[in-house]
């Protein structure tokens, strides 16, 4: 989740002091049952989110406590597929989390949970000035502004459209990362001959990682078509989508895509298979960079049931192969990934605002976020400090991670944007499932998808 190297922070942002932050984070403009909100520099708060992993969150909280030692932050990582279902009743009660993460669209979007959140506009204005919008990712500001209220402070941007390989496995079997469809088929034959899977994808549940894979396939077929569909300028049953669904089925028939996708989930199933060496390739976004960090990988491998401490996993990002055979370049697409909303009922509301805005709107907070290699910065001018990050295999990983960072710099097509509804996202999942588990034609599958989009108005 990275940015262009060697750019510098604007002086006005770098100079934002702890005193200004503490003083500026007390104005809550959405009235609530949380009293006066308490101290902005002391208290105990809870933070719920689906991201990041626990060890990454621990590092971020530790960095926060260097500035605010009297605010205790208790993190609860909630499984992504259960997040909305658990969050809603918690916020409806008087005992919900003080800070809760939201994303741009879908079942746990800022719009879905806006009614529970404080308007952070006056607090960000006090922190960064009247021109604060120019200092942060514009896509995040738009996604988290609901009916004129900024209901979440963005702290993480994400990119997708890339593959991750285990270089140790590729090297062991003398396989070159594939660039074309035929090279991908050949690579998978080698891995399968040695008792491994190849490219595994989890289509069960509603998290929708197959949506990213379909986006990459569509971009290979017709660059820009996906973005047009998101903008309402193309139909989901246009010929490019039909061809893309056909390619997905062919990928399974030709042994690229592991069978059984509809019965497994990306997390934990596919993730654990990659981390324990059972499959050498997965389609994940920039958040997967975190497993290039030695301590993150060791913890993740242990959590996945592995015993090597991560020594056998050397992950590298590679471009999505040219599956359409038309020579179109692999593309990366990007959106805001997560923002901190503050519960309007929180009795420690002001301490919660301090934490929420420190993480996404101060240089120290964003540095802590991006150095975990879990998220791209949303505050302009912040990038990972690779000199302070202990990578598993720095000689091979650092150049590729820096290259990935460069690819995320500048304007990119949206991943979901703010227009991909939960219903259409689920319809894309359903269509993908149908292509790998039924004999339904790609035309019929695409027409079903467009019918759902039409029903959304």
C-alpha positions in Angstrom: 0.0 0.0 0.0 2.7 2.5 -1.0 3.5 5.9 -2.5 6.4 7.6 -4.3 9.7 7.5 -2.4 11.6 10.5 -1.1 8.8 13.1 -1.2 8.6 15.3 1.8 5.9 16.4 4.2 4.6 19.9 3.9 5.9 22.0 6.8 2.5 22.9 8.1 1.6 19.2 8.6 5.0 18.3 10.0 4.7 21.1 12.5 1.3 20.0 13.9 2.0 19.7 17.5 0.7 17.3 20.2 -0.8 20.3 22.0 -2.7 21.4 18.9 -4.0 17.9 18.4 -5.2 17.5 21.9 -6.8 20.9 22.0 -8.4 20.5 18.6 -10.0 17.2 19.1 -12.8 18.0 21.5 -15.5 19.6 19.4 -18.1 17.0 18.7 -20.9 18.3 16.5 -23.3 15.4 16.6 -25.0 15.4 20.0 -25.2 12.1 21.8 -25.7 10.4 25.1 -22.0 10.4 25.8 -22.0 13.4 28.2 -19.2 16.0 27.6 -17.0 13.4 26.0 -14.3 13.4 28.7 -10.7 14.3 28.4 -8.9 14.4 25.0 -5.7 13.1 26.5 -6.7 10.6 29.1 -9.0 7.6 29.3 -9.6 4.1 28.0 -11.1 3.4 24.6 -12.0 0.4 22.5 -11.3 0.1 18.7 -13.1 -2.4 16.5 -12.0 -3.1 13.0 -11.5 -5.9 10.4 -8.0 -4.5 9.7 -5.1 -4.6 10.6 -3.8 -7.8 12.1 -3.3 -7.8 15.8 0.5 -7.5 15.8 0.3 -4.5 13.4 -2.4 -2.9 15.5 -0.2 -3.4 18.6 2.7 -1.5 16.9 0.4 1.3 15.9 -1.1 1.6 19.4 2.4 1.6 20.9 3.4 4.5 18.7 0.3 6.4 19.7 1.1 5.8 23.4 4.5 7.4 22.9 2.5 10.7 22.3 -0.5 9.9 24.5 0.6 7.5 27.3 -2.6 8.1 29.3 -5.0 6.9 26.7 -5.3 3.1 26.7 -6.5 1.6 23.4 -8.1 -1.9 23.4 -8.2 -3.4 19.9 -10.7 -6.0 18.8 -10.1 -7.5 15.3 -13.5 -8.7 14.0 -13.6 -11.2 11.1 -14.5 -9.3 7.9 -17.5 -11.5 7.1 -19.1 -11.0 10.5 -18.1 -7.4 11.0 -21.3 -5.6 10.0 -23.5 -8.1 11.8 -21.6 -7.7 15.0 -21.0 -3.9 14.8 -24.7 -2.9 14.3 -26.1 -4.2 17.6 -23.0 -3.0 19.5 -23.5 0.5 18.3 -27.2 0.4 18.9 -26.4 -0.4 22.6 -24.8 1.9 25.0 -21.7 -0.3 25.2 -20.4 -0.2 21.7 -16.8 0.5 20.6 -15.5 4.1 21.0 -13.8 3.9 17.6 -15.0 1.7 14.8 -13.5 1.4 11.3 -15.7 1.7 8.2 -14.9 1.5 4.5 -16.2 3.3 1.4 -19.0 1.0 0.3 -20.9 -2.1 1.1 -22.3 -3.6 4.3 -20.0 -1.7 6.7 -19.6 1.6 4.8 -19.5 5.0 6.2 -23.0 5.6 4.8 -24.3 2.5 6.5 -23.1 3.5 9.9 -23.1 7.3 9.6 -26.0 7.7 12.1 -23.8 6.4 14.9 -20.8 8.7 14.2 -19.5 12.0 15.3 -18.9 14.7 12.6 -15.2 15.1 12.6 -15.0 18.1 10.3 -14.4 20.8 13.0 -11.7 18.6 14.7 -9.8 18.0 11.5 -10.1 21.7 10.6 -8.5 22.6 14.0 -5.7 20.1 13.4 -4.8 20.7 9.8 -6.3 24.1 9.0 -9.1 25.2 6.7 -7.3 23.7 3.7 -7.2 20.2 5.3 -8.8 18.6 2.2 -5.7 19.4 0.1 -3.5 17.4 2.5 -5.3 14.1 2.4 -6.5 11.6 -0.2 -9.5 13.2 -2.0 -11.2 9.8 -2.5 -11.3 9.2 1.2 -12.8 12.6 2.0 -15.6 12.0 -0.6 -16.2 8.4 0.6 -16.5 9.4 4.3 -18.5 12.6 3.9 -22.2 11.7 4.3 -24.8 14.4 4.0 -22.2 17.1 4.6 -20.8 15.4 7.7 -17.3 13.8 7.8 -18.3 10.6 9.7 -14.9 9.0 9.5 -11.2 10.0 9.4 -9.4 8.1 6.8 -6.3 6.3 7.8 -5.6 3.6 5.2 -5.6 3.4 1.4 -5.4 0.2 -0.5 -4.4 -1.0 -4.0 -5.3 -4.2 -5.8 -4.8 -5.8 -9.2 -1.6 -7.6 -8.3 -0.6 -11.2 -7.6 1.6 -12.4 -4.8 4.0 -15.3 -5.2 6.1 -17.3 -2.8 9.6 -16.8 -4.4 11.0 -19.6 -2.3 8.6 -22.1 -4.0 9.1 -20.7 -7.5 12.9 -20.9 -7.0 12.7 -24.5 -5.6 10.9 -25.7 -8.7 12.7 -23.4 -11.1 9.5 -21.7 -12.2 9.5 -18.2 -13.7 6.7 -15.8 -12.6 4.1 -16.0 -15.5 3.4 -13.0 -17.7 1.1 -14.7 -20.2 -1.8 -17.1 -20.0 0.2 -20.0 -21.5 3.1 -19.3 -19.1 0.6 -19.5 -16.2 -0.8 -22.8 -17.4 2.8 -24.2 -17.6 3.7 -22.9 -14.2 0.7 -24.5 -12.6 1.4 -27.9 -14.2 4.8 -27.9 -12.6 3.4 -27.0 -9.1 0.6 -29.6 -9.4 3.1 -32.3 -10.5 4.8 -31.7 -7.2 1.7 -32.0 -5.0 0.9 -28.3 -4.6 -2.0 -26.1 -5.6 -1.4 -23.2 -7.9 -3.6 -20.1 -7.8 -6.2 -20.4 -5.1 -9.2 -18.1 -4.7 -11.9 -18.1 -2.0 -15.3 -17.3 -3.3 -17.4 -18.3 -0.2 -18.7 -15.6 2.0 -19.4 -12.0 1.2 -15.9 -10.4 1.5 -15.6 -10.3 -2.3 -11.9 -10.9 -3.1 -13.0 -12.5 -6.3 -14.3 -9.1 -7.3 -10.6 -7.9 -7.5 -9.7 -10.9 -9.6 -12.5 -10.3 -12.0 -11.5 -6.6 -12.2 -8.0 -7.7 -13.2 -9.4 -10.0 -15.9 -11.6 -7.3 -17.2 -8.8 -4.9 -17.4 -6.8 -7.4 -19.4 -9.7 -7.8 -21.8 -10.7 -4.1 -22.1 -8.8 -1.5 -20.0 -11.1 1.0 -18.4 -14.3 -1.0 -18.8 -14.6 -1.8 -15.1 -14.3 1.9 -14.2 -16.9 2.8 -16.8 -19.3 0.3 -15.3 -18.7 1.7 -11.8 -19.5 5.2 -13.2 -22.7 3.9 -15.0 -21.2 4.5 -18.4 -21.1 0.8 -19.3 -23.2 -2.3 -18.6 -22.1 -5.3 -16.6 -23.2 -7.5 -19.5 -21.2 -5.7 -22.1 -19.1 -8.1 -24.4 -16.0 -7.4 -22.4 -17.6 -8.7 -19.2 -18.9 -11.8 -21.0 -15.5 -12.6 -22.3 -14.0 -12.0 -18.9 -16.3 -14.5 -17.3 -15.4 -17.0 -20.0 -11.8 -16.5 -19.1 -12.4 -17.2 -15.5 -14.0 -20.5 -16.3 -11.2 -21.4 -18.7 -8.7 -20.6 -15.9 -10.2 -23.4 -13.9 -10.6 -25.8 -16.8 -6.9 -25.3 -17.8 -5.6 -25.8 -14.2 -4.7 -22.3 -13.3 -7.4 -21.8 -10.7 -7.6 -24.4 -8.0 -10.9 -26.2 -7.9 -13.2 -25.9 -5.0 -13.2 -22.0 -4.9 -16.9 -21.8 -3.9 -16.4 -23.9 -0.8 -13.5 -21.9 0.7 -12.9 -18.3 2.0 -10.0 -16.0 1.2 -9.5 -15.6 4.9 -8.6 -17.9 6.6 -8.5 -20.7 4.0 -6.5 -19.2 1.1 -4.4 -17.0 3.3 -3.4 -20.0 5.5 -2.7 -22.1 2.5 -0.3 -19.5 1.1 1.4 -18.9 4.4 2.0 -22.6 5.0 3.4 -23.2 1.5 0.5 -25.2 0.1 -0.1 -22.8 -2.7 2.5 -20.6 -4.4 0.2 -17.8 -5.7 -2.7 -15.7 -4.4 -4.5 -12.6 -5.6 -4.4 -10.1 -2.8 -4.0 -6.4 -2.6 -1.3 -4.2 -1.2 -2.3 -5.1 2.4 -0.4 -8.3 1.8 2.8 -6.4 1.8 2.7 -6.8 5.6 4.0 -10.4 5.3 7.2 -9.1 3.8 8.0 -7.9 7.4 9.9 -10.5 9.3 8.0 -10.3 12.6 4.6 -10.0 10.8 5.3 -13.1 8.7 6.4 -15.1 11.7 3.3 -14.3 13.6 1.1 -15.0 10.6 2.7 -18.3 9.8 2.3 -19.4 13.4 -1.4 -18.3 13.3 -1.9 -20.3 10.1 -0.6 -23.5 11.7 2.9 -23.4 10.2 6.0 -24.2 12.1 8.8 -22.6 10.0 8.5 -19.2 11.6 8.1 -17.8 8.0 11.5 -18.8 6.7 10.0 -20.7 3.7 7.8 -17.8 2.6 9.4 -15.0 0.6 6.5 -13.1 -0.9 6.8 -10.9 -3.9 4.3 -8.8 -5.8 4.0 -9.5 -9.5 1.7 -8.0 -12.2 -1.5 -9.9 -13.0 -0.7 -12.0 -16.1 -2.1 -11.0 -19.5 -4.9 -13.6 -19.5 -6.7 -12.0 -22.5 -3.6 -12.3 -24.7 -4.1 -8.8 -26.1 -0.9 -7.2 -24.7 -2.8 -4.8 -22.4 -0.6 -3.8 -19.4 -1.5 -5.0 -15.9 -3.2 -2.3 -13.9 -3.4 -1.4 -10.3 -6.6 0.1 -8.9 -7.0 1.9 -5.6 -9.5 3.2 -3.1 -9.6 4.3 0.5 -9.7 1.2 2.6 -10.6 2.2 6.1 -11.5 5.2 8.2 -12.0 5.7 11.9 -15.5 6.7 13.0 -16.1 7.8 16.5 -19.1 6.5 18.4 -21.4 9.5 19.3 -22.5 7.6 22.4 -18.9 7.2 23.7 -18.3 8.5 27.2 -14.6 8.8 26.2 -15.4 10.5 22.9 -12.7 13.1 23.0 -9.9 10.6 23.7 -11.4 8.5 20.8 -11.2 11.5 18.5 -7.6 12.1 19.5 -6.8 8.5 18.5 -8.8 8.5 15.3 -7.2 11.7 14.0 -3.7 10.9 15.2 -3.7 7.7 13.2 -4.8 9.2 9.9 -4.0 12.9 10.0 -0.6 13.3 11.7 2.7 12.4 10.2 3.7 10.2 13.3 0.4 8.3 13.1 0.6 7.7 9.4 4.2 6.7 9.6 3.2 4.1 12.2 0.5 2.8 9.9 2.6 2.6 6.7 5.7 1.1 8.4 3.6 -2.0 9.1 3.3 -2.3 5.3 -0.4 -3.0 5.9 -1.8 0.2 4.4 -1.0 3.1 2.0 -0.9 6.5 3.6 -3.9 8.8 3.2 -2.0 11.9 4.5 0.1 13.2 1.6 3.8 13.0 1.8 4.1 9.9 4.0 5.8 6.7 2.8 7.3 3.6 4.5 10.7 4.1 6.0 12.3 0.9 4.6 15.5 1.6 6.5 13.6 0.9 9.7 11.6 -2.1 8.4 13.1 -5.5 8.8 12.1 -7.4 5.7 12.3 -11.2 5.3 14.6 -11.0 2.3 15.4 -7.3 1.8 17.6 -7.7 -1.3 14.8 -9.1 -3.4 11.8 -7.7 -1.6 12.7 -4.0 -1.1 13.1 -3.2 -4.9 9.7 -4.8 -5.7 7.9 -3.1 -2.8 9.3 0.2 -3.8 8.2 -0.4 -7.4 4.8 -1.3 -6.1 4.8 2.0 -4.2 5.5 3.9 -7.4 2.6 2.2 -9.2 0.3 3.6 -6.5 1.4 7.2 -6.9 -1.0 9.4 -8.8 -4.5 8.9 -10.1 -5.7 5.3 -10.5 -9.0 3.7 -11.5 -11.2 3.1 -8.5 -11.3 -0.4 -6.9 -14.9 -0.1 -5.8 -15.3 3.6 -5.6 -18.4 4.8 -3.8 -20.8 3.4 -6.4 -20.4 -0.4 -6.1 -23.3 -1.3 -3.9 -23.3 -4.3 -1.7 -25.9 -5.9 -3.9 -23.9 -5.5 -7.1 -20.8 -6.7 -5.3 -22.6 -9.8 -4.2 -23.9 -10.3 -7.7 -20.4 -10.3 -9.1 -19.5 -12.9 -6.5 -22.6 -15.0 -7.5 -21.7 -14.7 -11.2 -18.1 -15.8 -10.5 -19.3 -18.8 -8.5 -21.7 -19.7 -11.3 -18.9 -19.7 -13.8 -16.7 -22.2 -11.9 -19.4 -24.4 -10.4 -22.2 -24.6 -13.1 -22.5 -24.9 -16.8 -24.4 -21.6 -17.1 -23.3 -19.5 -20.0 -21.2 -16.4 -19.5 -23.9 -14.4 -21.3 -26.6 -15.5 -18.9 -24.3 -14.9 -15.9 -23.5 -11.4 -17.1 -27.2 -10.7 -17.8 -28.1 -11.8 -14.3 -25.5 -9.4 -12.9 -26.8 -6.5 -15.0 -30.4 -7.3 -13.7 -29.2 -6.8 -10.2 -27.5 -3.5 -11.2 -30.7 -2.4 -12.9 -32.7 -3.1 -9.8 -30.6 -0.6 -7.8 -31.8 2.3 -9.9 
